[in-house]
Amino acid sequence: MHQVPKLRLAKSRKLYRSLKTPYLGINFLIYGFVYWLEDRVIEYKTKSAIDVALIRLKAELPPEPDNPWEPPEISEVYEDPEIPLPTLRARYRWAESKDEQK
């Protein structure tokens, strides 16, 4: 059996109660409109809160490097002749150049 979805916000419930009439068909249309309006309001508030949070996060993060997709220089060093595995080291030029500028 299908159930009518409930209004989630107290303001939406108050709005529906204030617009309610003695006619069942009109109440159904009013309820549908209030439910649609409530859904759009919740969606808008959610999107705006996420956008504000992303803007604040981007303000706190350090600036992006000039060439972020530049691959690192990987070097293999065989330190112990008894162990056949090399030690791998990666060097990022853009990170080192920013450290030198400071």
C-alpha positions in Angstrom: 0.0 0.0 0.0 1.3 3.4 -0.9 1.9 6.0 1.8 1.9 9.7 1.4 5.4 11.1 2.2 5.6 13.2 5.3 6.7 16.8 5.4 10.1 17.1 7.0 10.3 20.7 8.0 8.2 22.3 10.7 7.7 25.4 8.6 6.3 23.2 5.8 3.8 21.6 8.1 2.7 25.0 9.4 2.3 26.2 5.9 0.2 23.2 4.9 -2.0 23.6 8.0 -2.6 27.3 7.2 -3.5 26.5 3.6 -5.7 23.4 4.4 -9.3 23.5 3.2 -12.3 21.3 3.9 -12.1 19.9 0.4 -10.0 16.7 0.0 -9.0 17.1 -3.6 -7.7 20.7 -3.1 -5.8 19.6 0.0 -4.1 16.9 -2.0 -2.9 19.5 -4.5 -1.8 21.9 -1.8 0.0 19.1 0.0 1.8 18.1 -3.2 2.9 21.7 -3.9 4.1 22.1 -0.3 6.0 18.8 -0.5 7.6 19.9 -3.8 8.5 23.3 -2.4 10.0 21.7 0.7 12.1 19.3 -1.4 13.5 22.2 -3.5 14.3 24.3 -0.3 16.2 21.3 1.3 18.1 20.7 -2.0 19.0 24.4 -2.3 20.2 24.6 1.4 22.2 21.5 1.0 24.0 22.7 -2.2 24.7 26.1 -0.7 26.1 24.6 2.5 28.4 22.3 0.4 29.5 25.2 -1.8 30.4 27.4 1.2 32.3 24.5 2.8 34.3 24.0 -0.4 35.1 27.7 -0.7 36.4 27.7 2.9 38.4 24.5 2.3 40.0 25.9 -0.8 40.9 29.1 1.1 42.8 27.0 3.7 44.6 24.7 1.3 48.1 25.7 0.0 48.2 27.0 -3.6 48.5 24.4 -6.3 51.8 23.9 -7.9 52.6 25.3 -11.4 52.9 21.9 -13.0 51.1 19.4 -10.7 51.3 16.6 -13.3 55.0 16.6 -13.7 56.2 13.1 -12.9 58.8 12.6 -10.1 62.4 11.6 -10.7 62.8 8.0 -9.4 66.2 6.8 -8.5 67.3 3.3 -7.5 70.2 2.9 -5.1 71.7 -0.5 -4.2 73.0 0.1 -0.7 73.7 -3.5 0.5 75.4 -5.9 -2.0 73.9 -8.9 -0.2 70.3 -7.8 -0.7 69.3 -7.7 -4.3 66.6 -5.1 -3.8 67.2 -1.4 -4.5 66.1 1.5 -2.3 63.8 3.7 -4.3 63.7 7.5 -3.9 61.3 9.9 -5.6 62.1 13.6 -6.1 59.5 16.1 -7.0 61.0 19.2 -8.7 58.1 21.5 -8.1 58.1 20.8 -4.3 61.8 21.4 -4.0 61.7 24.6 -6.0 59.0 26.0 -3.7 61.1 25.0 -0.7 64.1 26.8 -2.1 62.1 30.0 -2.7 61.1 30.3 0.9 
